Every structure is written in structure tokens, then in C-alpha cells.
Amino acid sequence: MADRSTEPPICKRCGRSRADASPAEALAWSTQNDPSGVSWLCPACARAHVRDIEGKLPDEYW
Ligand SMILES: [Zn+2]
């Protein structure tokens, strides 16, 4: 069984390693599909990221 993701994911925003998170917390990490591949967000940053999206609607959208 080959696992291609042998390296522990790093949070895209704060640079924290998912390997440092507790098993329960590690489950709360979320992935995003970027043009360059998959990027990870730790729970705290994922929450902040959602806030950003909800709080900052792009002007050109209107
Ligand atoms: Zn983070």
C-alpha cells in the first residue's frame, strides 16, 4: 500500500505541521485544492479563513 503523501502536511497560513497536532485536532484540518496542488489549513486558520471570506466580499462581485 503506497501512500503518496508521506510528508506531514503544513498549514498554508501559519506553517504549523499537522504532525504536531493531536489526533483529534488533525481530523479537523481541511484541504483546499489549489492550482499547484492540495494545500492544508489547520482548524484555527480554517476558521479565520472562513471569516475572511464572509467578512470581505470582493468589491468587483457587486
Ligand atoms: Zn494554521
N, CA, C, O and the ligand as a Tripos MOL2 file, in Angstrom:
@<TRIPOS>MOLECULE
protein
  249   247    63     0     0
PROTEIN
NO_CHARGES

@<TRIPOS>ATOM
      1 N           0.8370   -1.1860    0.0000 N.3       1 MET1
      2 CA          0.0000    0.0000    0.0000 C.3       1 MET1
      3 C           0.8860    1.2550    0.0000 C.2       1 MET1
      4 O           1.5250    1.5760    1.0020 O.2       1 MET1
      5 N           0.9120    1.9270   -1.0920 N.am      2 ALA2
      6 CA          1.7640    3.1010   -1.2060 C.3       2 ALA2
      7 C           0.9660    4.3490   -0.8510 C.2       2 ALA2
      8 O          -0.0930    4.6150   -1.4190 O.2       2 ALA2
      9 N           1.4880    5.0860    0.0780 N.am      3 ASP3
     10 CA          0.8880    6.3650    0.4240 C.3       3 ASP3
     11 C           1.7550    7.4610   -0.1760 C.2       3 ASP3
     12 O           2.9310    7.5990    0.1620 O.2       3 ASP3
     13 N           1.1570    8.2360   -1.0690 N.am      4 ARG4
     14 CA          1.9630    9.2420   -1.7600 C.3       4 ARG4
     15 C           2.2310   10.4550   -0.8850 C.2       4 ARG4
     16 O           3.1900   11.1920   -1.1170 O.2       4 ARG4
     17 N           1.3930   10.6640    0.1160 N.am      5 SER5
     18 CA          1.6120   11.8190    0.9890 C.3       5 SER5
     19 C           2.3760   11.3850    2.2350 C.2       5 SER5
     20 O           1.8110   11.2700    3.3230 O.2       5 SER5
     21 N           3.6470   11.1510    2.0530 N.am      6 THR6
     22 CA          4.4520   10.6820    3.1790 C.3       6 THR6
     23 C           4.8770   11.8420    4.0740 C.2       6 THR6
     24 O           5.1150   11.6510    5.2660 O.2       6 THR6
     25 N           4.9710   13.0250    3.5120 N.am      7 GLU7
     26 CA          5.3700   14.1620    4.3240 C.3       7 GLU7
     27 C           4.1640   14.7020    5.0780 C.2       7 GLU7
     28 O           3.0720   14.7720    4.5160 O.2       7 GLU7
     29 N           4.3390   15.0870    6.3420 N.am      8 PRO8
     30 CA          3.2150   15.6700    7.0910 C.3       8 PRO8
     31 C           2.8270   17.0060    6.4880 C.2       8 PRO8
     32 O           3.6920   17.8240    6.1740 O.2       8 PRO8
     33 N           1.5410   17.2300    6.3260 N.am      9 PRO9
     34 CA          1.0770   18.4840    5.7290 C.3       9 PRO9
     35 C           1.4270   19.6820    6.6050 C.2       9 PRO9
     36 O           1.4840   19.5730    7.8290 O.2       9 PRO9
     37 N           1.6550   20.8060    5.9740 N.am     10 ILE10
     38 CA          1.9560   22.0540    6.6620 C.3      10 ILE10
     39 C           0.8170   23.0270    6.4050 C.2      10 ILE10
     40 O           0.3230   23.1380    5.2830 O.2      10 ILE10
     41 N           0.4000   23.7350    7.4610 N.am     11 CYS11
     42 CA         -0.6570   24.7240    7.2950 C.3      11 CYS11
     43 C          -0.1870   25.8270    6.3610 C.2      11 CYS11
     44 O           0.9030   26.3790    6.5170 O.2      11 CYS11
     45 N          -1.0310   26.1330    5.3930 N.am     12 LYS12
     46 CA         -0.6790   27.1180    4.3730 C.3      12 LYS12
     47 C          -0.5340   28.5130    4.9810 C.2      12 LYS12
     48 O           0.2680   29.3150    4.5010 O.2      12 LYS12
     49 N          -1.2960   28.8070    6.0220 N.am     13 ARG13
     50 CA         -1.3000   30.1560    6.5950 C.3      13 ARG13
     51 C          -0.2440   30.3310    7.6760 C.2      13 ARG13
     52 O           0.5300   31.2860    7.6320 O.2      13 ARG13
     53 N          -0.2030   29.4280    8.6390 N.am     14 CYS14
     54 CA          0.6820   29.6560    9.7890 C.3      14 CYS14
     55 C           1.9010   28.7410    9.7620 C.2      14 CYS14
     56 O           2.8060   28.9100   10.5780 O.2      14 CYS14
     57 N           1.9470   27.7880    8.8550 N.am     15 GLY15
     58 CA          3.1330   26.9600    8.7140 C.3      15 GLY15
     59 C           3.2540   25.8580    9.7540 C.2      15 GLY15
     60 O           4.2900   25.1990    9.8440 O.2      15 GLY15
     61 N           2.2210   25.6570   10.5270 N.am     16 ARG16
     62 CA          2.2490   24.5970   11.5250 C.3      16 ARG16
     63 C           2.1830   23.2380   10.8490 C.2      16 ARG16
     64 O           1.5330   23.0720    9.8170 O.2      16 ARG16
     65 N           2.8630   22.2720   11.4440 N.am     17 SER17
     66 CA          2.8340   20.9330   10.8750 C.3      17 SER17
     67 C           1.6660   20.1480   11.4470 C.2      17 SER17
     68 O           1.3860   20.2010   12.6440 O.2      17 SER17
     69 N           1.0000   19.4280   10.5770 N.am     18 ARG18
     70 CA         -0.1360   18.6270   11.0420 C.3      18 ARG18
     71 C           0.3380   17.5060   11.9560 C.2      18 ARG18
     72 O          -0.4250   16.9800   12.7670 O.2      18 ARG18
     73 N           1.6150   17.1490   11.8100 N.am     19 ALA19
     74 CA          2.1740   16.0970   12.6540 C.3      19 ALA19
     75 C           2.2380   16.5380   14.1120 C.2      19 ALA19
     76 O           2.2970   15.7040   15.0150 O.2      19 ALA19
     77 N           2.2250   17.8720   14.3450 N.am     20 ASP20
     78 CA          2.2760   18.3800   15.7120 C.3      20 ASP20
     79 C           0.9050   18.4140   16.3650 C.2      20 ASP20
     80 O           0.7930   18.5710   17.5800 O.2      20 ASP20
     81 N          -0.1340   18.2670   15.5600 N.am     21 ALA21
     82 CA         -1.4820   18.3320   16.1010 C.3      21 ALA21
     83 C          -1.8560   17.0110   16.7570 C.2      21 ALA21
     84 O          -1.3370   15.9520   16.4030 O.2      21 ALA21
     85 N          -2.7600   17.0980   17.7130 N.am     22 SER22
     86 CA         -3.2600   15.8790   18.3340 C.3      22 SER22
     87 C          -4.1140   15.1290   17.3160 C.2      22 SER22
     88 O          -4.6320   15.7340   16.3780 O.2      22 SER22
     89 N          -4.2650   13.8210   17.4920 N.am     23 PRO23
     90 CA         -5.0590   13.0430   16.5180 C.3      23 PRO23
     91 C          -6.4510   13.6230   16.2910 C.2      23 PRO23
     92 O          -6.9350   13.6670   15.1600 O.2      23 PRO23
     93 N          -7.0920   14.0660   17.3690 N.am     24 ALA24
     94 CA         -8.4280   14.6260   17.2240 C.3      24 ALA24
     95 C          -8.3830   15.9170   16.4260 C.2      24 ALA24
     96 O          -9.2420   16.1770   15.5830 O.2      24 ALA24
     97 N          -7.3510   16.7330   16.7120 N.am     25 GLU25
     98 CA         -7.2400   18.0020   16.0090 C.3      25 GLU25
     99 C          -6.8560   17.7840   14.5510 C.2      25 GLU25
    100 O          -7.2920   18.5130   13.6600 O.2      25 GLU25
    101 N          -6.0400   16.7760   14.3310 N.am     26 ALA26
    102 CA         -5.5880   16.5030   12.9620 C.3      26 ALA26
    103 C          -6.7790   16.2150   12.0550 C.2      26 ALA26
    104 O          -6.7500   16.5190   10.8630 O.2      26 ALA26
    105 N          -7.8220   15.6280   12.6260 N.am     27 LEU27
    106 CA         -9.0120   15.3250   11.8270 C.3      27 LEU27
    107 C          -9.7190   16.5920   11.3930 C.2      27 LEU27
    108 O         -10.4400   16.6030   10.3950 O.2      27 LEU27
    109 N          -9.5070   17.6730   12.1550 N.am     28 ALA28
    110 CA        -10.2150   18.9100   11.8630 C.3      28 ALA28
    111 C          -9.4980   19.7420   10.8110 C.2      28 ALA28
    112 O         -10.0300   20.7500   10.3450 O.2      28 ALA28
    113 N          -8.2950   19.3270   10.4350 N.am     29 TRP29
    114 CA         -7.5880   20.0460    9.3690 C.3      29 TRP29
    115 C          -8.3700   19.9040    8.0750 C.2      29 TRP29
    116 O          -9.0110   18.8820    7.8310 O.2      29 TRP29
    117 N          -8.3090   20.9370    7.2510 N.am     30 SER30
    118 CA         -9.0520   20.8840    5.9960 C.3      30 SER30
    119 C          -8.1180   21.1110    4.8220 C.2      30 SER30
    120 O          -7.0890   21.7750    4.9410 O.2      30 SER30
    121 N          -8.4930   20.5550    3.7030 N.am     31 THR31
    122 CA         -7.6940   20.6970    2.4910 C.3      31 THR31
    123 C          -8.3850   21.6350    1.5240 C.2      31 THR31
    124 O          -9.6080   21.7820    1.5180 O.2      31 THR31
    125 N          -7.5570   22.2620    0.7090 N.am     32 GLN32
    126 CA         -8.0800   23.0860   -0.3710 C.3      32 GLN32
    127 C          -7.3580   22.6930   -1.6330 C.2      32 GLN32
    128 O          -6.1610   22.4090   -1.6190 O.2      32 GLN32
    129 N          -8.0810   22.6780   -2.7070 N.am     33 ASN33
    130 CA         -7.4540   22.3870   -3.9880 C.3      33 ASN33
    131 C          -6.9800   23.6840   -4.6320 C.2      33 ASN33
    132 O          -7.7770   24.5460   -5.0020 O.2      33 ASN33
    133 N          -5.6860   23.7960   -4.7530 N.am     34 ASP34
    134 CA         -5.0790   24.9440   -5.4110 C.3      34 ASP34
    135 C          -4.5890   24.5210   -6.7850 C.2      34 ASP34
    136 O          -4.4580   23.3300   -7.0680 O.2      34 ASP34
    137 N          -4.3190   25.5060   -7.6400 N.am     35 PRO35
    138 CA         -3.7470   25.1750   -8.9640 C.3      35 PRO35
    139 C          -2.4620   24.3760   -8.8300 C.2      35 PRO35
    140 O          -2.1560   23.5330   -9.6730 O.2      35 PRO35
    141 N          -1.7100   24.6410   -7.7690 N.am     36 SER36
    142 CA         -0.4170   23.9710   -7.6000 C.3      36 SER36
    143 C          -0.5720   22.6350   -6.8840 C.2      36 SER36
    144 O           0.4080   21.9120   -6.7030 O.2      36 SER36
    145 N          -1.7830   22.3050   -6.4800 N.am     37 GLY37
    146 CA         -1.9790   21.0430   -5.7680 C.3      37 GLY37
    147 C          -2.8900   21.2430   -4.5690 C.2      37 GLY37
    148 O          -3.7010   22.1690   -4.5360 O.2      37 GLY37
    149 N          -2.7500   20.3770   -3.6000 N.am     38 VAL38
    150 CA         -3.5920   20.4530   -2.4130 C.3      38 VAL38
    151 C          -2.8480   21.1960   -1.3190 C.2      38 VAL38
    152 O          -1.6830   20.9070   -1.0470 O.2      38 VAL38
    153 N          -3.5160   22.1500   -0.6920 N.am     39 SER39
    154 CA         -2.9170   22.8440    0.4330 C.3      39 SER39
    155 C          -3.7600   22.5880    1.6770 C.2      39 SER39
    156 O          -4.9490   22.2840    1.5890 O.2      39 SER39
    157 N          -3.1160   22.7190    2.8380 N.am     40 TRP40
    158 CA         -3.7690   22.3980    4.0990 C.3      40 TRP40
    159 C          -3.9750   23.6430    4.9400 C.2      40 TRP40
    160 O          -3.2040   24.6000    4.8710 O.2      40 TRP40
    161 N          -5.0490   23.6060    5.7480 N.am     41 LEU41
    162 CA         -5.2850   24.6560    6.7260 C.3      41 LEU41
    163 C          -5.5650   24.0120    8.0720 C.2      41 LEU41
    164 O          -6.3790   23.0930    8.1650 O.2      41 LEU41
    165 N          -4.8900   24.4890    9.1270 N.am     42 CYS42
    166 CA         -5.1740   23.9970   10.4590 C.3      42 CYS42
    167 C          -6.5360   24.5460   10.8940 C.2      42 CYS42
    168 O          -7.0160   25.5150   10.3050 O.2      42 CYS42
    169 N          -7.1620   23.9560   11.9010 N.am     43 PRO43
    170 CA         -8.5200   24.3780   12.2920 C.3      43 PRO43
    171 C          -8.6230   25.8650   12.5800 C.2      43 PRO43
    172 O          -9.5830   26.5110   12.1590 O.2      43 PRO43
    173 N          -7.6470   26.4160   13.2910 N.am     44 ALA44
    174 CA         -7.6980   27.8380   13.6400 C.3      44 ALA44
    175 C          -7.6590   28.6940   12.3870 C.2      44 ALA44
    176 O          -8.4230   29.6510   12.2590 O.2      44 ALA44
    177 N          -6.7790   28.3530   11.4710 N.am     45 CYS45
    178 CA         -6.6490   29.1440   10.2510 C.3      45 CYS45
    179 C          -7.8440   28.9250    9.3420 C.2      45 CYS45
    180 O          -8.2730   29.8480    8.6500 O.2      45 CYS45
    181 N          -8.3840   27.7220    9.3340 N.am     46 ALA46
    182 CA         -9.5600   27.4630    8.5090 C.3      46 ALA46
    183 C         -10.7100   28.3370    8.9720 C.2      46 ALA46
    184 O         -11.4770   28.8550    8.1610 O.2      46 ALA46
    185 N         -10.8240   28.4960   10.2960 N.am     47 ARG47
    186 CA        -11.8950   29.3260   10.8430 C.3      47 ARG47
    187 C         -11.6730   30.7830   10.4410 C.2      47 ARG47
    188 O         -12.6010   31.4740   10.0210 O.2      47 ARG47
    189 N         -10.4290   31.2330   10.5780 N.am     48 ALA48
    190 CA        -10.0970   32.6090   10.2110 C.3      48 ALA48
    191 C         -10.3210   32.8190    8.7180 C.2      48 ALA48
    192 O         -10.7600   33.8840    8.2840 O.2      48 ALA48
    193 N         -10.0140   31.7990    7.9550 N.am     49 HIS49
    194 CA        -10.1590   31.8940    6.5100 C.3      49 HIS49
    195 C         -11.6310   32.0600    6.1420 C.2      49 HIS49
    196 O         -11.9700   32.8680    5.2770 O.2      49 HIS49
    197 N         -12.4960   31.3040    6.7920 N.am     50 VAL50
    198 CA        -13.9320   31.4220    6.5310 C.3      50 VAL50
    199 C         -14.4100   32.8110    6.8980 C.2      50 VAL50
    200 O         -15.2190   33.4110    6.1910 O.2      50 VAL50
    201 N         -13.8930   33.3260    8.0290 N.am     51 ARG51
    202 CA        -14.2440   34.6910    8.4410 C.3      51 ARG51
    203 C         -13.8450   35.6750    7.3640 C.2      51 ARG51
    204 O         -14.6020   36.5870    7.0330 O.2      51 ARG51
    205 N         -12.6570   35.4910    6.8170 N.am     52 ASP52
    206 CA        -12.1790   36.3830    5.7630 C.3      52 ASP52
    207 C         -13.1460   36.3890    4.5930 C.2      52 ASP52
    208 O         -13.5090   37.4380    4.0620 O.2      52 ASP52
    209 N         -13.5500   35.1930    4.2080 N.am     53 ILE53
    210 CA        -14.4370   35.0630    3.0550 C.3      53 ILE53
    211 C         -15.7730   35.7420    3.3450 C.2      53 ILE53
    212 O         -16.3290   36.4280    2.4880 O.2      53 ILE53
    213 N         -16.2890   35.5420    4.5740 N.am     54 GLU54
    214 CA        -17.5940   36.0940    4.9000 C.3      54 GLU54
    215 C         -17.5290   37.5920    5.1440 C.2      54 GLU54
    216 O         -18.4800   38.3180    4.8540 O.2      54 GLU54
    217 N         -16.3940   38.0530    5.6820 N.am     55 GLY55
    218 CA        -16.2800   39.4580    6.0490 C.3      55 GLY55
    219 C         -15.8410   40.3450    4.9060 C.2      55 GLY55
    220 O         -16.1760   41.5280    4.8620 O.2      55 GLY55
    221 N         -15.0950   39.7750    3.9870 N.am     56 LYS56
    222 CA        -14.5580   40.5870    2.8980 C.3      56 LYS56
    223 C         -15.1200   40.1190    1.5720 C.2      56 LYS56
    224 O         -14.4710   39.3620    0.8500 O.2      56 LYS56
    225 N         -16.2940   40.5550    1.2560 N.am     57 LEU57
    226 CA        -16.8180   40.2280   -0.0630 C.3      57 LEU57
    227 C         -16.1100   41.1230   -1.0810 C.2      57 LEU57
    228 O         -16.0210   42.3350   -0.8860 O.2      57 LEU57
    229 N         -15.6250   40.5530   -2.1240 N.am     58 PRO58
    230 CA        -14.8820   41.3310   -3.1200 C.3      58 PRO58
    231 C         -15.7730   42.3760   -3.7850 C.2      58 PRO58
    232 O         -16.9170   42.1050   -4.1520 O.2      58 PRO58
    233 N         -15.2120   43.5800   -3.9300 N.am     59 ASP59
    234 CA        -15.9950   44.6840   -4.4930 C.3      59 ASP59
    235 C         -16.4850   44.3700   -5.9080 C.2      59 ASP59
    236 O         -17.6110   44.6920   -6.2880 O.2      59 ASP59
    237 N         -15.6090   43.7380   -6.6610 N.am     60 GLU60
    238 CA        -15.9630   43.5050   -8.0570 C.3      60 GLU60
    239 C         -17.1180   42.5130   -8.1880 C.2      60 GLU60
    240 O         -17.6770   42.3180   -9.2670 O.2      60 GLU60
    241 N         -17.4570   41.8950   -7.0590 N.am     61 TYR61
    242 CA        -18.5440   40.9260   -7.1050 C.3      61 TYR61
    243 C         -19.8880   41.6420   -7.2590 C.2      61 TYR61
    244 O         -20.8400   41.0630   -7.7820 O.2      61 TYR61
    245 N         -19.9700   42.8780   -6.8130 N.am     62 TRP62
    246 CA        -21.2280   43.5930   -6.8230 C.3      62 TRP62
    247 C         -21.4710   44.3480   -8.1060 C.2      62 TRP62
    248 O         -22.5050   45.0010   -8.2510 O.2      62 TRP62
    249 ZN         -2.6700   27.3940   10.5740 Zn       63 ZN63
@<TRIPOS>BOND
     1     1     2 1
     2     2     3 1
     3     3     4 2
     4     3     5 am
     5     5     6 1
     6     6     7 1
     7     7     8 2
     8     7     9 am
     9     9    10 1
    10    10    11 1
    11    11    12 2
    12    11    13 am
    13    13    14 1
    14    14    15 1
    15    15    16 2
    16    15    17 am
    17    17    18 1
    18    18    19 1
    19    19    20 2
    20    19    21 am
    21    21    22 1
    22    22    23 1
    23    23    24 2
    24    23    25 am
    25    25    26 1
    26    26    27 1
    27    27    28 2
    28    27    29 am
    29    29    30 1
    30    30    31 1
    31    31    32 2
    32    31    33 am
    33    33    34 1
    34    34    35 1
    35    35    36 2
    36    35    37 am
    37    37    38 1
    38    38    39 1
    39    39    40 2
    40    39    41 am
    41    41    42 1
    42    42    43 1
    43    43    44 2
    44    43    45 am
    45    45    46 1
    46    46    47 1
    47    47    48 2
    48    47    49 am
    49    49    50 1
    50    50    51 1
    51    51    52 2
    52    51    53 am
    53    53    54 1
    54    54    55 1
    55    55    56 2
    56    55    57 am
    57    57    58 1
    58    58    59 1
    59    59    60 2
    60    59    61 am
    61    61    62 1
    62    62    63 1
    63    63    64 2
    64    63    65 am
    65    65    66 1
    66    66    67 1
    67    67    68 2
    68    67    69 am
    69    69    70 1
    70    70    71 1
    71    71    72 2
    72    71    73 am
    73    73    74 1
    74    74    75 1
    75    75    76 2
    76    75    77 am
    77    77    78 1
    78    78    79 1
    79    79    80 2
    80    79    81 am
    81    81    82 1
    82    82    83 1
    83    83    84 2
    84    83    85 am
    85    85    86 1
    86    86    87 1
    87    87    88 2
    88    87    89 am
    89    89    90 1
    90    90    91 1
    91    91    92 2
    92    91    93 am
    93    93    94 1
    94    94    95 1
    95    95    96 2
    96    95    97 am
    97    97    98 1
    98    98    99 1
    99    99   100 2
   100    99   101 am
   101   101   102 1
   102   102   103 1
   103   103   104 2
   104   103   105 am
   105   105   106 1
   106   106   107 1
   107   107   108 2
   108   107   109 am
   109   109   110 1
   110   110   111 1
   111   111   112 2
   112   111   113 am
   113   113   114 1
   114   114   115 1
   115   115   116 2
   116   115   117 am
   117   117   118 1
   118   118   119 1
   119   119   120 2
   120   119   121 am
   121   121   122 1
   122   122   123 1
   123   123   124 2
   124   123   125 am
   125   125   126 1
   126   126   127 1
   127   127   128 2
   128   127   129 am
   129   129   130 1
   130   130   131 1
   131   131   132 2
   132   131   133 am
   133   133   134 1
   134   134   135 1
   135   135   136 2
   136   135   137 am
   137   137   138 1
   138   138   139 1
   139   139   140 2
   140   139   141 am
   141   141   142 1
   142   142   143 1
   143   143   144 2
   144   143   145 am
   145   145   146 1
   146   146   147 1
   147   147   148 2
   148   147   149 am
   149   149   150 1
   150   150   151 1
   151   151   152 2
   152   151   153 am
   153   153   154 1
   154   154   155 1
   155   155   156 2
   156   155   157 am
   157   157   158 1
   158   158   159 1
   159   159   160 2
   160   159   161 am
   161   161   162 1
   162   162   163 1
   163   163   164 2
   164   163   165 am
   165   165   166 1
   166   166   167 1
   167   167   168 2
   168   167   169 am
   169   169   170 1
   170   170   171 1
   171   171   172 2
   172   171   173 am
   173   173   174 1
   174   174   175 1
   175   175   176 2
   176   175   177 am
   177   177   178 1
   178   178   179 1
   179   179   180 2
   180   179   181 am
   181   181   182 1
   182   182   183 1
   183   183   184 2
   184   183   185 am
   185   185   186 1
   186   186   187 1
   187   187   188 2
   188   187   189 am
   189   189   190 1
   190   190   191 1
   191   191   192 2
   192   191   193 am
   193   193   194 1
   194   194   195 1
   195   195   196 2
   196   195   197 am
   197   197   198 1
   198   198   199 1
   199   199   200 2
   200   199   201 am
   201   201   202 1
   202   202   203 1
   203   203   204 2
   204   203   205 am
   205   205   206 1
   206   206   207 1
   207   207   208 2
   208   207   209 am
   209   209   210 1
   210   210   211 1
   211   211   212 2
   212   211   213 am
   213   213   214 1
   214   214   215 1
   215   215   216 2
   216   215   217 am
   217   217   218 1
   218   218   219 1
   219   219   220 2
   220   219   221 am
   221   221   222 1
   222   222   223 1
   223   223   224 2
   224   223   225 am
   225   225   226 1
   226   226   227 1
   227   227   228 2
   228   227   229 am
   229   229   230 1
   230   230   231 1
   231   231   232 2
   232   231   233 am
   233   233   234 1
   234   234   235 1
   235   235   236 2
   236   235   237 am
   237   237   238 1
   238   238   239 1
   239   239   240 2
   240   239   241 am
   241   241   242 1
   242   242   243 1
   243   243   244 2
   244   243   245 am
   245   245   246 1
   246   246   247 1
   247   247   248 2
@<TRIPOS>SUBSTRUCTURE
     1 MET1         2 RESIDUE 1 A MET
     2 ALA2         6 RESIDUE 1 A ALA
     3 ASP3        10 RESIDUE 1 A ASP
     4 ARG4        14 RESIDUE 1 A ARG
     5 SER5        18 RESIDUE 1 A SER
     6 THR6        22 RESIDUE 1 A THR
     7 GLU7        26 RESIDUE 1 A GLU
     8 PRO8        30 RESIDUE 1 A PRO
     9 PRO9        34 RESIDUE 1 A PRO
    10 ILE10       38 RESIDUE 1 A ILE
    11 CYS11       42 RESIDUE 1 A CYS
    12 LYS12       46 RESIDUE 1 A LYS
    13 ARG13       50 RESIDUE 1 A ARG
    14 CYS14       54 RESIDUE 1 A CYS
    15 GLY15       58 RESIDUE 1 A GLY
    16 ARG16       62 RESIDUE 1 A ARG
    17 SER17       66 RESIDUE 1 A SER
    18 ARG18       70 RESIDUE 1 A ARG
    19 ALA19       74 RESIDUE 1 A ALA
    20 ASP20       78 RESIDUE 1 A ASP
    21 ALA21       82 RESIDUE 1 A ALA
    22 SER22       86 RESIDUE 1 A SER
    23 PRO23       90 RESIDUE 1 A PRO
    24 ALA24       94 RESIDUE 1 A ALA
    25 GLU25       98 RESIDUE 1 A GLU
    26 ALA26      102 RESIDUE 1 A ALA
    27 LEU27      106 RESIDUE 1 A LEU
    28 ALA28      110 RESIDUE 1 A ALA
    29 TRP29      114 RESIDUE 1 A TRP
    30 SER30      118 RESIDUE 1 A SER
    31 THR31      122 RESIDUE 1 A THR
    32 GLN32      126 RESIDUE 1 A GLN
    33 ASN33      130 RESIDUE 1 A ASN
    34 ASP34      134 RESIDUE 1 A ASP
    35 PRO35      138 RESIDUE 1 A PRO
    36 SER36      142 RESIDUE 1 A SER
    37 GLY37      146 RESIDUE 1 A GLY
    38 VAL38      150 RESIDUE 1 A VAL
    39 SER39      154 RESIDUE 1 A SER
    40 TRP40      158 RESIDUE 1 A TRP
    41 LEU41      162 RESIDUE 1 A LEU
    42 CYS42      166 RESIDUE 1 A CYS
    43 PRO43      170 RESIDUE 1 A PRO
    44 ALA44      174 RESIDUE 1 A ALA
    45 CYS45      178 RESIDUE 1 A CYS
    46 ALA46      182 RESIDUE 1 A ALA
    47 ARG47      186 RESIDUE 1 A ARG
    48 ALA48      190 RESIDUE 1 A ALA
    49 HIS49      194 RESIDUE 1 A HIS
    50 VAL50      198 RESIDUE 1 A VAL
    51 ARG51      202 RESIDUE 1 A ARG
    52 ASP52      206 RESIDUE 1 A ASP
    53 ILE53      210 RESIDUE 1 A ILE
    54 GLU54      214 RESIDUE 1 A GLU
    55 GLY55      218 RESIDUE 1 A GLY
    56 LYS56      222 RESIDUE 1 A LYS
    57 LEU57      226 RESIDUE 1 A LEU
    58 PRO58      230 RESIDUE 1 A PRO
    59 ASP59      234 RESIDUE 1 A ASP
    60 GLU60      238 RESIDUE 1 A GLU
    61 TYR61      242 RESIDUE 1 A TYR
    62 TRP62      246 RESIDUE 1 A TRP
    63 ZN63       249 GROUP 0 **** ****
